[in-house]
Amino acid sequence: KSAYRFPAVTDDIKVEWISGTIQSLEFGRLVNQDFTMPIVSVLLVWMWIGVHTGMVLTWLLGMSQIMLSLPCAFFFYKYIFQIPFFSQMHILSVFLVLGVGADDVFVFVDAWKQSGNDVDQKLSGQSRLQARMKYAYDRTFSSVFNTSFTTAMAFVSTGINPLVGISTFGWFAATAIGVNYLFVITFTPAVVLVDELYVKPCLQAFCKPCPRPVYKKCCTQCCYAKFD
């Protein structure tokens, strides 16, 4: 905690004071201290993406997509919207992008996995692959748009705040959400396809199960059986 949050009181005197300079310095110090936490957050989210998706390339590049949302959002914020103000608080929007971006990746991957059951099983080859991608893309495009749009509008409403720090943070966060949505509907489908077409077959060929004896029960007797 900041030392300036405690009252300056002695037995016979009580001091009340305010200083804009010290307040600004304290705010910057606390924000910089809090910014060490995203490192842990990024690692935890990155690990959970790998656990939930079970897709190697999606796991490796999913976090790259999320983190790229911030510099790309800064480009629009700085050079398109022509907003010159930027502070440490804007960087803390990484927490927002981590949560929303990971959810968006989960939505697409879940839709892709579900397409394996819902798409016509009679299709094969490229036709089935196209049908699965259309299924997953249609579901992701609409559902993620709804969540991203409402979240972005919440921060746009923050952007009309008269305080410069709060207002600019709202515009930056809304831009980051929009950029992340664009990545989800362009970058993520390409990663999932490459994972499905190239990475997954290579891993399956490399990790073939080796024949070995297994133990099973046959009524009241025990026997050994081998894989075919």
Beta strands, then each sheet from edge to edge (+ up, - down):
strand 1: 8-9
strand 2: 14-15
strand 3: 213-218
strand 4: 221-226
sheet 1: 1+ 2-
sheet 2: 3+ 4-
end
